[in-house]
Amino acid sequence: MKNKYSIKHLCFLVILISTFSITTANAQIVFPDDVNDETPAAPIDGFVGLGIAAGIYFGIRKKVSRKE
């Protein structure tokens, strides 16, 4: 009987927490209409390929050094 009692409390707690989290998730920040959404604040395009290449290099180097 104790398991059923604790499961009821757990279900109630999950429902209660999910209810409060859903209501707080709906609160959105409203931005003014004069915000320029077309141009990004920080363009991320130059070093992405370099970072991926460096990650591949260091990953292969670490894997090779572990085998030796």
CHARMM-style PDB file with segment names, atoms N, HN, CA, C and O in Angstrom:
ATOM      1  N   MET     1       0.817  -1.198   0.000  1.00  0.00      PROA
ATOM      2  CA  MET     1       0.000   0.000   0.000  1.00  0.00      PROA
ATOM      3  C   MET     1       0.864   1.266   0.000  1.00  0.00      PROA
ATOM      4  O   MET     1       0.458   2.288  -0.553  1.00  0.00      PROA
ATOM      5  N   LYS     2       2.015   1.210   0.596  1.00  0.00      PROA
ATOM      6  HN  LYS     2       2.345   0.380   1.045  1.00  0.00      PROA
ATOM      7  CA  LYS     2       2.846   2.404   0.676  1.00  0.00      PROA
ATOM      8  C   LYS     2       3.309   2.840  -0.715  1.00  0.00      PROA
ATOM      9  O   LYS     2       3.453   4.038  -0.959  1.00  0.00      PROA
ATOM     10  N   ASN     3       3.547   1.894  -1.637  1.00  0.00      PROA
ATOM     11  HN  ASN     3       3.430   0.921  -1.439  1.00  0.00      PROA
ATOM     12  CA  ASN     3       3.983   2.249  -2.982  1.00  0.00      PROA
ATOM     13  C   ASN     3       2.906   3.033  -3.725  1.00  0.00      PROA
ATOM     14  O   ASN     3       3.221   4.008  -4.408  1.00  0.00      PROA
ATOM     15  N   LYS     4       1.659   2.634  -3.608  1.00  0.00      PROA
ATOM     16  HN  LYS     4       1.403   1.842  -3.053  1.00  0.00      PROA
ATOM     17  CA  LYS     4       0.576   3.353  -4.279  1.00  0.00      PROA
ATOM     18  C   LYS     4       0.443   4.757  -3.711  1.00  0.00      PROA
ATOM     19  O   LYS     4       0.166   5.702  -4.450  1.00  0.00      PROA
ATOM     20  N   TYR     5       0.634   4.900  -2.421  1.00  0.00      PROA
ATOM     21  HN  TYR     5       0.859   4.132  -1.821  1.00  0.00      PROA
ATOM     22  CA  TYR     5       0.521   6.205  -1.788  1.00  0.00      PROA
ATOM     23  C   TYR     5       1.623   7.139  -2.271  1.00  0.00      PROA
ATOM     24  O   TYR     5       1.366   8.315  -2.527  1.00  0.00      PROA
ATOM     25  N   SER     6       2.832   6.638  -2.396  1.00  0.00      PROA
ATOM     26  HN  SER     6       3.041   5.683  -2.187  1.00  0.00      PROA
ATOM     27  CA  SER     6       3.930   7.481  -2.852  1.00  0.00      PROA
ATOM     28  C   SER     6       3.822   7.769  -4.344  1.00  0.00      PROA
ATOM     29  O   SER     6       4.242   8.839  -4.784  1.00  0.00      PROA
ATOM     30  N   ILE     7       3.279   6.859  -5.129  1.00  0.00      PROA
ATOM     31  HN  ILE     7       2.939   5.989  -4.772  1.00  0.00      PROA
ATOM     32  CA  ILE     7       3.091   7.092  -6.557  1.00  0.00      PROA
ATOM     33  C   ILE     7       2.060   8.185  -6.785  1.00  0.00      PROA
ATOM     34  O   ILE     7       2.201   8.990  -7.706  1.00  0.00      PROA
ATOM     35  N   LYS     8       1.024   8.222  -5.955  1.00  0.00      PROA
ATOM     36  HN  LYS     8       0.909   7.569  -5.206  1.00  0.00      PROA
ATOM     37  CA  LYS     8       0.019   9.285  -6.075  1.00  0.00      PROA
ATOM     38  C   LYS     8       0.640  10.642  -5.784  1.00  0.00      PROA
ATOM     39  O   LYS     8       0.352  11.621  -6.472  1.00  0.00      PROA
ATOM     40  N   HSD     9       1.484  10.702  -4.776  1.00  0.00      PROA
ATOM     41  HN  HSD     9       1.719   9.906  -4.218  1.00  0.00      PROA
ATOM     42  CA  HSD     9       2.149  11.953  -4.451  1.00  0.00      PROA
ATOM     43  C   HSD     9       3.125  12.360  -5.554  1.00  0.00      PROA
ATOM     44  O   HSD     9       3.239  13.541  -5.881  1.00  0.00      PROA
ATOM     45  N   LEU    10       3.813  11.399  -6.116  1.00  0.00      PROA
ATOM     46  HN  LEU    10       3.720  10.439  -5.850  1.00  0.00      PROA
ATOM     47  CA  LEU    10       4.747  11.691  -7.202  1.00  0.00      PROA
ATOM     48  C   LEU    10       4.006  12.216  -8.425  1.00  0.00      PROA
ATOM     49  O   LEU    10       4.449  13.185  -9.042  1.00  0.00      PROA
ATOM     50  N   CYS    11       2.903  11.604  -8.781  1.00  0.00      PROA
ATOM     51  HN  CYS    11       2.544  10.816  -8.280  1.00  0.00      PROA
ATOM     52  CA  CYS    11       2.109  12.066  -9.925  1.00  0.00      PROA
ATOM     53  C   CYS    11       1.582  13.474  -9.682  1.00  0.00      PROA
ATOM     54  O   CYS    11       1.620  14.314 -10.581  1.00  0.00      PROA
ATOM     55  N   PHE    12       1.096  13.737  -8.489  1.00  0.00      PROA
ATOM     56  HN  PHE    12       1.064  13.055  -7.758  1.00  0.00      PROA
ATOM     57  CA  PHE    12       0.608  15.073  -8.155  1.00  0.00      PROA
ATOM     58  C   PHE    12       1.732  16.102  -8.251  1.00  0.00      PROA
ATOM     59  O   PHE    12       1.528  17.202  -8.764  1.00  0.00      PROA
ATOM     60  N   LEU    13       2.894  15.752  -7.767  1.00  0.00      PROA
ATOM     61  HN  LEU    13       3.060  14.858  -7.350  1.00  0.00      PROA
ATOM     62  CA  LEU    13       4.031  16.657  -7.807  1.00  0.00      PROA
ATOM     63  C   LEU    13       4.465  16.938  -9.244  1.00  0.00      PROA
ATOM     64  O   LEU    13       4.780  18.080  -9.580  1.00  0.00      PROA
ATOM     65  N   VAL    14       4.486  15.928 -10.082  1.00  0.00      PROA
ATOM     66  HN  VAL    14       4.231  15.001  -9.809  1.00  0.00      PROA
ATOM     67  CA  VAL    14       4.870  16.108 -11.490  1.00  0.00      PROA
ATOM     68  C   VAL    14       3.867  17.004 -12.204  1.00  0.00      PROA
ATOM     69  O   VAL    14       4.258  17.884 -12.971  1.00  0.00      PROA
ATOM     70  N   ILE    15       2.594  16.791 -11.962  1.00  0.00      PROA
ATOM     71  HN  ILE    15       2.276  16.077 -11.339  1.00  0.00      PROA
ATOM     72  CA  ILE    15       1.559  17.621 -12.588  1.00  0.00      PROA
ATOM     73  C   ILE    15       1.662  19.060 -12.096  1.00  0.00      PROA
ATOM     74  O   ILE    15       1.524  19.999 -12.880  1.00  0.00      PROA
ATOM     75  N   LEU    16       1.902  19.229 -10.820  1.00  0.00      PROA
ATOM     76  HN  LEU    16       2.014  18.466 -10.183  1.00  0.00      PROA
ATOM     77  CA  LEU    16       2.021  20.570 -10.255  1.00  0.00      PROA
ATOM     78  C   LEU    16       3.218  21.321 -10.832  1.00  0.00      PROA
ATOM     79  O   LEU    16       3.095  22.484 -11.214  1.00  0.00      PROA
ATOM     80  N   ILE    17       4.360  20.668 -10.896  1.00  0.00      PROA
ATOM     81  HN  ILE    17       4.459  19.723 -10.586  1.00  0.00      PROA
ATOM     82  CA  ILE    17       5.569  21.303 -11.433  1.00  0.00      PROA
ATOM     83  C   ILE    17       5.413  21.608 -12.917  1.00  0.00      PROA
ATOM     84  O   ILE    17       5.819  22.679 -13.369  1.00  0.00      PROA
ATOM     85  N   SER    18       4.834  20.694 -13.680  1.00  0.00      PROA
ATOM     86  HN  SER    18       4.504  19.824 -13.313  1.00  0.00      PROA
ATOM     87  CA  SER    18       4.668  20.936 -15.109  1.00  0.00      PROA
ATOM     88  C   SER    18       3.681  22.069 -15.365  1.00  0.00      PROA
ATOM     89  O   SER    18       3.842  22.826 -16.322  1.00  0.00      PROA
ATOM     90  N   THR    19       2.677  22.191 -14.531  1.00  0.00      PROA
ATOM     91  HN  THR    19       2.546  21.577 -13.754  1.00  0.00      PROA
ATOM     92  CA  THR    19       1.720  23.285 -14.689  1.00  0.00      PROA
ATOM     93  C   THR    19       2.391  24.637 -14.473  1.00  0.00      PROA
ATOM     94  O   THR    19       2.184  25.564 -15.256  1.00  0.00      PROA
ATOM     95  N   PHE    20       3.184  24.755 -13.431  1.00  0.00      PROA
ATOM     96  HN  PHE    20       3.352  24.002 -12.794  1.00  0.00      PROA
ATOM     97  CA  PHE    20       3.852  26.027 -13.176  1.00  0.00      PROA
ATOM     98  C   PHE    20       4.933  26.315 -14.200  1.00  0.00      PROA
ATOM     99  O   PHE    20       5.147  27.477 -14.543  1.00  0.00      PROA
ATOM    100  N   SER    21       5.615  25.307 -14.697  1.00  0.00      PROA
ATOM    101  HN  SER    21       5.441  24.363 -14.419  1.00  0.00      PROA
ATOM    102  CA  SER    21       6.665  25.554 -15.678  1.00  0.00      PROA
ATOM    103  C   SER    21       6.075  25.959 -17.024  1.00  0.00      PROA
ATOM    104  O   SER    21       6.686  26.746 -17.747  1.00  0.00      PROA
ATOM    105  N   ILE    22       4.911  25.443 -17.371  1.00  0.00      PROA
ATOM    106  HN  ILE    22       4.415  24.804 -16.783  1.00  0.00      PROA
ATOM    107  CA  ILE    22       4.273  25.815 -18.634  1.00  0.00      PROA
ATOM    108  C   ILE    22       3.816  27.269 -18.577  1.00  0.00      PROA
ATOM    109  O   ILE    22       3.953  27.996 -19.561  1.00  0.00      PROA
ATOM    110  N   THR    23       3.285  27.695 -17.462  1.00  0.00      PROA
ATOM    111  HN  THR    23       3.173  27.105 -16.663  1.00  0.00      PROA
ATOM    112  CA  THR    23       2.811  29.078 -17.381  1.00  0.00      PROA
ATOM    113  C   THR    23       3.975  30.062 -17.398  1.00  0.00      PROA
ATOM    114  O   THR    23       3.828  31.162 -17.930  1.00  0.00      PROA
ATOM    115  N   THR    24       5.112  29.709 -16.840  1.00  0.00      PROA
ATOM    116  HN  THR    24       5.231  28.815 -16.407  1.00  0.00      PROA
ATOM    117  CA  THR    24       6.250  30.625 -16.886  1.00  0.00      PROA
ATOM    118  C   THR    24       6.922  30.593 -18.254  1.00  0.00      PROA
ATOM    119  O   THR    24       7.555  31.575 -18.641  1.00  0.00      PROA
ATOM    120  N   ALA    25       6.803  29.505 -18.989  1.00  0.00      PROA
ATOM    121  HN  ALA    25       6.288  28.708 -18.674  1.00  0.00      PROA
ATOM    122  CA  ALA    25       7.413  29.427 -20.314  1.00  0.00      PROA
ATOM    123  C   ALA    25       6.664  30.296 -21.318  1.00  0.00      PROA
ATOM    124  O   ALA    25       7.244  30.694 -22.328  1.00  0.00      PROA
ATOM    125  N   ASN    26       5.412  30.595 -21.073  1.00  0.00      PROA
ATOM    126  HN  ASN    26       4.941  30.271 -20.253  1.00  0.00      PROA
ATOM    127  CA  ASN    26       4.639  31.415 -22.000  1.00  0.00      PROA
ATOM    128  C   ASN    26       4.931  32.898 -21.855  1.00  0.00      PROA
ATOM    129  O   ASN    26       4.526  33.680 -22.715  1.00  0.00      PROA
ATOM    130  N   ALA    27       5.609  33.307 -20.814  1.00  0.00      PROA
ATOM    131  HN  ALA    27       5.937  32.671 -20.116  1.00  0.00      PROA
ATOM    132  CA  ALA    27       5.932  34.717 -20.632  1.00  0.00      PROA
ATOM    133  C   ALA    27       7.101  35.073 -21.545  1.00  0.00      PROA
ATOM    134  O   ALA    27       8.241  34.688 -21.282  1.00  0.00      PROA
ATOM    135  N   GLN    28       6.820  35.799 -22.604  1.00  0.00      PROA
ATOM    136  HN  GLN    28       5.894  36.112 -22.818  1.00  0.00      PROA
ATOM    137  CA  GLN    28       7.836  36.150 -23.591  1.00  0.00      PROA
ATOM    138  C   GLN    28       8.174  37.620 -23.502  1.00  0.00      PROA
ATOM    139  O   GLN    28       7.335  38.440 -23.131  1.00  0.00      PROA
ATOM    140  N   ILE    29       9.408  37.950 -23.844  1.00  0.00      PROA
ATOM    141  HN  ILE    29      10.090  37.284 -24.146  1.00  0.00      PROA
ATOM    142  CA  ILE    29       9.848  39.337 -23.876  1.00  0.00      PROA
ATOM    143  C   ILE    29       9.368  39.956 -25.178  1.00  0.00      PROA
ATOM    144  O   ILE    29       9.498  39.352 -26.242  1.00  0.00      PROA
ATOM    145  N   VAL    30       8.824  41.137 -25.098  1.00  0.00      PROA
ATOM    146  HN  VAL    30       8.718  41.628 -24.233  1.00  0.00      PROA
ATOM    147  CA  VAL    30       8.337  41.834 -26.290  1.00  0.00      PROA
ATOM    148  C   VAL    30       9.367  42.884 -26.677  1.00  0.00      PROA
ATOM    149  O   VAL    30       9.722  43.746 -25.874  1.00  0.00      PROA
ATOM    150  N   PHE    31       9.844  42.803 -27.917  1.00  0.00      PROA
ATOM    151  HN  PHE    31       9.556  42.103 -28.569  1.00  0.00      PROA
ATOM    152  CA  PHE    31      10.809  43.763 -28.425  1.00  0.00      PROA
ATOM    153  C   PHE    31      10.081  44.870 -29.181  1.00  0.00      PROA
ATOM    154  O   PHE    31       9.003  44.635 -29.725  1.00  0.00      PROA
ATOM    155  N   PRO    32      10.649  46.061 -29.222  1.00  0.00      PROA
ATOM    156  CA  PRO    32      10.021  47.141 -29.999  1.00  0.00      PROA
ATOM    157  C   PRO    32      10.095  46.832 -31.491  1.00  0.00      PROA
ATOM    158  O   PRO    32      10.891  46.000 -31.926  1.00  0.00      PROA
ATOM    159  N   ASP    33       9.254  47.512 -32.265  1.00  0.00      PROA
ATOM    160  HN  ASP    33       8.608  48.188 -31.911  1.00  0.00      PROA
ATOM    161  CA  ASP    33       9.171  47.236 -33.703  1.00  0.00      PROA
ATOM    162  C   ASP    33      10.343  47.804 -34.490  1.00  0.00      PROA
ATOM    163  O   ASP    33      10.521  47.429 -35.649  1.00  0.00      PROA
ATOM    164  N   ASP    34      11.146  48.684 -33.919  1.00  0.00      PROA
ATOM    165  HN  ASP    34      11.001  48.988 -32.977  1.00  0.00      PROA
ATOM    166  CA  ASP    34      12.232  49.295 -34.665  1.00  0.00      PROA
ATOM    167  C   ASP    34      13.531  48.490 -34.617  1.00  0.00      PROA
ATOM    168  O   ASP    34      14.582  49.014 -34.984  1.00  0.00      PROA
ATOM    169  N   VAL    35      13.489  47.239 -34.178  1.00  0.00      PROA
ATOM    170  HN  VAL    35      12.635  46.812 -33.880  1.00  0.00      PROA
ATOM    171  CA  VAL    35      14.673  46.394 -34.116  1.00  0.00      PROA
ATOM    172  C   VAL    35      14.972  45.853 -35.510  1.00  0.00      PROA
ATOM    173  O   VAL    35      14.073  45.353 -36.187  1.00  0.00      PROA
ATOM    174  N   ASN    36      16.226  45.949 -35.943  1.00  0.00      PROA
ATOM    175  HN  ASN    36      16.956  46.354 -35.394  1.00  0.00      PROA
ATOM    176  CA  ASN    36      16.635  45.452 -37.254  1.00  0.00      PROA
ATOM    177  C   ASN    36      17.003  43.979 -37.127  1.00  0.00      PROA
ATOM    178  O   ASN    36      18.041  43.644 -36.557  1.00  0.00      PROA
ATOM    179  N   ASP    37      16.162  43.105 -37.652  1.00  0.00      PROA
ATOM    180  HN  ASP    37      15.318  43.377 -38.115  1.00  0.00      PROA
ATOM    181  CA  ASP    37      16.388  41.665 -37.560  1.00  0.00      PROA
ATOM    182  C   ASP    37      17.118  41.102 -38.783  1.00  0.00      PROA
ATOM    183  O   ASP    37      17.440  39.914 -38.812  1.00  0.00      PROA
ATOM    184  N   GLU    38      17.378  41.921 -39.772  1.00  0.00      PROA
ATOM    185  HN  GLU    38      17.116  42.886 -39.749  1.00  0.00      PROA
ATOM    186  CA  GLU    38      17.966  41.429 -41.013  1.00  0.00      PROA
ATOM    187  C   GLU    38      19.463  41.164 -40.893  1.00  0.00      PROA
ATOM    188  O   GLU    38      19.944  40.140 -41.379  1.00  0.00      PROA
ATOM    189  N   THR    39      20.199  42.054 -40.266  1.00  0.00      PROA
ATOM    190  HN  THR    39      19.808  42.886 -39.872  1.00  0.00      PROA
ATOM    191  CA  THR    39      21.645  41.877 -40.173  1.00  0.00      PROA
ATOM    192  C   THR    39      22.001  41.240 -38.829  1.00  0.00      PROA
ATOM    193  O   THR    39      21.521  41.687 -37.788  1.00  0.00      PROA
ATOM    194  N   PRO    40      22.830  40.212 -38.843  1.00  0.00      PROA
ATOM    195  CA  PRO    40      23.211  39.586 -37.571  1.00  0.00      PROA
ATOM    196  C   PRO    40      24.149  40.484 -36.770  1.00  0.00      PROA
ATOM    197  O   PRO    40      24.918  41.261 -37.337  1.00  0.00      PROA
ATOM    198  N   ALA    41      24.075  40.369 -35.454  1.00  0.00      PROA
ATOM    199  HN  ALA    41      23.450  39.738 -34.994  1.00  0.00      PROA
ATOM    200  CA  ALA    41      24.916  41.192 -34.591  1.00  0.00      PROA
ATOM    201  C   ALA    41      26.371  40.750 -34.677  1.00  0.00      PROA
ATOM    202  O   ALA    41      27.274  41.587 -34.669  1.00  0.00      PROA
ATOM    203  N   ALA    42      26.606  39.451 -34.758  1.00  0.00      PROA
ATOM    204  HN  ALA    42      25.873  38.771 -34.764  1.00  0.00      PROA
ATOM    205  CA  ALA    42      27.959  38.922 -34.872  1.00  0.00      PROA
ATOM    206  C   ALA    42      27.940  37.813 -35.922  1.00  0.00      PROA
ATOM    207  O   ALA    42      27.494  36.702 -35.636  1.00  0.00      PROA
ATOM    208  N   PRO    43      28.418  38.102 -37.131  1.00  0.00      PROA
ATOM    209  CA  PRO    43      28.397  37.063 -38.166  1.00  0.00      PROA
ATOM    210  C   PRO    43      29.343  35.915 -37.817  1.00  0.00      PROA
ATOM    211  O   PRO    43      30.509  36.129 -37.488  1.00  0.00      PROA
ATOM    212  N   ILE    44      28.825  34.717 -37.894  1.00  0.00      PROA
ATOM    213  HN  ILE    44      27.877  34.543 -38.162  1.00  0.00      PROA
ATOM    214  CA  ILE    44      29.617  33.536 -37.564  1.00  0.00      PROA
ATOM    215  C   ILE    44      29.795  32.755 -38.861  1.00  0.00      PROA
ATOM    216  O   ILE    44      28.957  31.922 -39.208  1.00  0.00      PROA
ATOM    217  N   ASP    45      30.872  33.018 -39.569  1.00  0.00      PROA
ATOM    218  HN  ASP    45      31.553  33.695 -39.287  1.00  0.00      PROA
ATOM    219  CA  ASP    45      31.113  32.281 -40.796  1.00  0.00      PROA
ATOM    220  C   ASP    45      32.589  32.083 -41.090  1.00  0.00      PROA
ATOM    221  O   ASP    45      32.943  31.160 -41.824  1.00  0.00      PROA
ATOM    222  N   GLY    46      33.451  32.907 -40.551  1.00  0.00      PROA
ATOM    223  HN  GLY    46      33.164  33.657 -39.955  1.00  0.00      PROA
ATOM    224  CA  GLY    46      34.859  32.857 -40.915  1.00  0.00      PROA
ATOM    225  C   GLY    46      35.627  31.724 -40.278  1.00  0.00      PROA
ATOM    226  O   GLY    46      36.380  31.030 -40.961  1.00  0.00      PROA
ATOM    227  N   PHE    47      35.456  31.522 -38.990  1.00  0.00      PROA
ATOM    228  HN  PHE    47      34.845  32.087 -38.435  1.00  0.00      PROA
ATOM    229  CA  PHE    47      36.289  30.565 -38.281  1.00  0.00      PROA
ATOM    230  C   PHE    47      35.600  29.227 -38.017  1.00  0.00      PROA
ATOM    231  O   PHE    47      36.154  28.387 -37.308  1.00  0.00      PROA
ATOM    232  N   VAL    48      34.428  29.012 -38.561  1.00  0.00      PROA
ATOM    233  HN  VAL    48      33.978  29.694 -39.137  1.00  0.00      PROA
ATOM    234  CA  VAL    48      33.744  27.742 -38.323  1.00  0.00      PROA
ATOM    235  C   VAL    48      34.513  26.601 -38.970  1.00  0.00      PROA
ATOM    236  O   VAL    48      34.755  25.576 -38.332  1.00  0.00      PROA
ATOM    237  N   GLY    49      34.898  26.767 -40.225  1.00  0.00      PROA
ATOM    238  HN  GLY    49      34.701  27.599 -40.743  1.00  0.00      PROA
ATOM    239  CA  GLY    49      35.655  25.726 -40.917  1.00  0.00      PROA
ATOM    240  C   GLY    49      37.008  25.481 -40.278  1.00  0.00      PROA
ATOM    241  O   GLY    49      37.456  24.339 -40.176  1.00  0.00      PROA
ATOM    242  N   LEU    50      37.654  26.548 -39.850  1.00  0.00      PROA
ATOM    243  HN  LEU    50      37.289  27.475 -39.932  1.00  0.00      PROA
ATOM    244  CA  LEU    50      38.946  26.424 -39.178  1.00  0.00      PROA
ATOM    245  C   LEU    50      38.797  25.688 -37.846  1.00  0.00      PROA
ATOM    246  O   LEU    50      39.635  24.855 -37.501  1.00  0.00      PROA
ATOM    247  N   GLY    51      37.747  25.988 -37.106  1.00  0.00      PROA
ATOM    248  HN  GLY    51      37.066  26.665 -37.386  1.00  0.00      PROA
ATOM    249  CA  GLY    51      37.502  25.306 -35.835  1.00  0.00      PROA
ATOM    250  C   GLY    51      37.199  23.832 -36.017  1.00  0.00      PROA
ATOM    251  O   GLY    51      37.665  23.001 -35.238  1.00  0.00      PROA
ATOM    252  N   ILE    52      36.422  23.498 -37.040  1.00  0.00      PROA
ATOM    253  HN  ILE    52      36.043  24.172 -37.673  1.00  0.00      PROA
ATOM    254  CA  ILE    52      36.126  22.087 -37.320  1.00  0.00      PROA
ATOM    255  C   ILE    52      37.396  21.349 -37.716  1.00  0.00      PROA
ATOM    256  O   ILE    52      37.633  20.229 -37.265  1.00  0.00      PROA
ATOM    257  N   ALA    53      38.216  21.975 -38.562  1.00  0.00      PROA
ATOM    258  HN  ALA    53      38.023  22.885 -38.929  1.00  0.00      PROA
ATOM    259  CA  ALA    53      39.473  21.338 -38.980  1.00  0.00      PROA
ATOM    260  C   ALA    53      40.406  21.133 -37.789  1.00  0.00      PROA
ATOM    261  O   ALA    53      41.050  20.089 -37.678  1.00  0.00      PROA
ATOM    262  N   ALA    54      40.481  22.124 -36.896  1.00  0.00      PROA
ATOM    263  HN  ALA    54      39.958  22.972 -36.986  1.00  0.00      PROA
ATOM    264  CA  ALA    54      41.332  21.987 -35.710  1.00  0.00      PROA
ATOM    265  C   ALA    54      40.801  20.883 -34.796  1.00  0.00      PROA
ATOM    266  O   ALA    54      41.585  20.123 -34.229  1.00  0.00      PROA
ATOM    267  N   GLY    55      39.489  20.789 -34.650  1.00  0.00      PROA
ATOM    268  HN  GLY    55      38.852  21.407 -35.111  1.00  0.00      PROA
ATOM    269  CA  GLY    55      38.905  19.727 -33.830  1.00  0.00      PROA
ATOM    270  C   GLY    55      39.181  18.348 -34.394  1.00  0.00      PROA
ATOM    271  O   GLY    55      39.467  17.415 -33.643  1.00  0.00      PROA
ATOM    272  N   ILE    56      39.100  18.208 -35.708  1.00  0.00      PROA
ATOM    273  HN  ILE    56      38.868  18.966 -36.318  1.00  0.00      PROA
ATOM    274  CA  ILE    56      39.406  16.922 -36.341  1.00  0.00      PROA
ATOM    275  C   ILE    56      40.875  16.575 -36.144  1.00  0.00      PROA
ATOM    276  O   ILE    56      41.214  15.433 -35.832  1.00  0.00      PROA
ATOM    277  N   TYR    57      41.743  17.563 -36.328  1.00  0.00      PROA
ATOM    278  HN  TYR    57      41.467  18.491 -36.581  1.00  0.00      PROA
ATOM    279  CA  TYR    57      43.182  17.331 -36.162  1.00  0.00      PROA
ATOM    280  C   TYR    57      43.513  16.874 -34.740  1.00  0.00      PROA
ATOM    281  O   TYR    57      44.211  15.877 -34.552  1.00  0.00      PROA
ATOM    282  N   PHE    58      43.010  17.606 -33.740  1.00  0.00      PROA
ATOM    283  HN  PHE    58      42.443  18.415 -33.893  1.00  0.00      PROA
ATOM    284  CA  PHE    58      43.311  17.234 -32.355  1.00  0.00      PROA
ATOM    285  C   PHE    58      42.661  15.918 -31.959  1.00  0.00      PROA
ATOM    286  O   PHE    58      43.221  15.164 -31.163  1.00  0.00      PROA
ATOM    287  N   GLY    59      41.484  15.633 -32.506  1.00  0.00      PROA
ATOM    288  HN  GLY    59      41.029  16.245 -33.153  1.00  0.00      PROA
ATOM    289  CA  GLY    59      40.837  14.356 -32.210  1.00  0.00      PROA
ATOM    290  C   GLY    59      41.605  13.173 -32.763  1.00  0.00      PROA
ATOM    291  O   GLY    59      41.778  12.162 -32.082  1.00  0.00      PROA
ATOM    292  N   ILE    60      42.067  13.299 -34.005  1.00  0.00      PROA
ATOM    293  HN  ILE    60      41.926  14.121 -34.558  1.00  0.00      PROA
ATOM    294  CA  ILE    60      42.850  12.221 -34.614  1.00  0.00      PROA
ATOM    295  C   ILE    60      44.182  12.075 -33.893  1.00  0.00      PROA
ATOM    296  O   ILE    60      44.641  10.958 -33.657  1.00  0.00      PROA
ATOM    297  N   ARG    61      44.808  13.201 -33.538  1.00  0.00      PROA
ATOM    298  HN  ARG    61      44.435  14.109 -33.729  1.00  0.00      PROA
ATOM    299  CA  ARG    61      46.094  13.153 -32.838  1.00  0.00      PROA
ATOM    300  C   ARG    61      45.959  12.469 -31.477  1.00  0.00      PROA
ATOM    301  O   ARG    61      46.839  11.706 -31.078  1.00  0.00      PROA
ATOM    302  N   LYS    62      44.867  12.738 -30.768  1.00  0.00      PROA
ATOM    303  HN  LYS    62      44.152  13.358 -31.093  1.00  0.00      PROA
ATOM    304  CA  LYS    62      44.660  12.099 -29.474  1.00  0.00      PROA
ATOM    305  C   LYS    62      44.385  10.614 -29.626  1.00  0.00      PROA
ATOM    306  O   LYS    62      44.864   9.810 -28.827  1.00  0.00      PROA
ATOM    307  N   LYS    63      43.618  10.242 -30.644  1.00  0.00      PROA
ATOM    308  HN  LYS    63      43.229  10.896 -31.293  1.00  0.00      PROA
ATOM    309  CA  LYS    63      43.296   8.830 -30.869  1.00  0.00      PROA
ATOM    310  C   LYS    63      44.553   8.048 -31.263  1.00  0.00      PROA
ATOM    311  O   LYS    63      44.733   6.911 -30.825  1.00  0.00      PROA
ATOM    312  N   VAL    64      45.414   8.639 -32.075  1.00  0.00      PROA
ATOM    313  HN  VAL    64      45.268   9.563 -32.430  1.00  0.00      PROA
ATOM    314  CA  VAL    64      46.645   7.964 -32.483  1.00  0.00      PROA
ATOM    315  C   VAL    64      47.591   7.822 -31.305  1.00  0.00      PROA
ATOM    316  O   VAL    64      48.249   6.791 -31.165  1.00  0.00      PROA
ATOM    317  N   SER    65      47.672   8.844 -30.451  1.00  0.00      PROA
ATOM    318  HN  SER    65      47.137   9.682 -30.565  1.00  0.00      PROA
ATOM    319  CA  SER    65      48.595   8.774 -29.326  1.00  0.00      PROA
ATOM    320  C   SER    65      48.127   7.746 -28.287  1.00  0.00      PROA
ATOM    321  O   SER    65      48.958   7.197 -27.564  1.00  0.00      PROA
ATOM    322  N   ARG    66      46.860   7.481 -28.195  1.00  0.00      PROA
ATOM    323  HN  ARG    66      46.185   7.928 -28.782  1.00  0.00      PROA
ATOM    324  CA  ARG    66      46.358   6.461 -27.257  1.00  0.00      PROA
ATOM    325  C   ARG    66      46.679   5.052 -27.743  1.00  0.00      PROA
ATOM    326  O   ARG    66      46.876   4.147 -26.933  1.00  0.00      PROA
ATOM    327  N   LYS    67      46.733   4.863 -29.048  1.00  0.00      PROA
ATOM    328  HN  LYS    67      46.573   5.598 -29.707  1.00  0.00      PROA
ATOM    329  CA  LYS    67      47.014   3.537 -29.597  1.00  0.00      PROA
ATOM    330  C   LYS    67      48.475   3.151 -29.400  1.00  0.00      PROA
ATOM    331  O   LYS    67      48.801   1.967 -29.310  1.00  0.00      PROA
ATOM    332  N   GLU    68      49.345   4.136 -29.334  1.00  0.00      PROA
ATOM    333  HN  GLU    68      49.080   5.098 -29.408  1.00  0.00      PROA
ATOM    334  CA  GLU    68      50.775   3.844 -29.206  1.00  0.00      PROA
ATOM    335  C   GLU    68      51.189   3.555 -27.808  1.00  0.00      PROA
ATOM    336  OT1 GLU    68      52.365   3.292 -27.554  1.00  0.00      PROA
TER     337      GLU     68
END
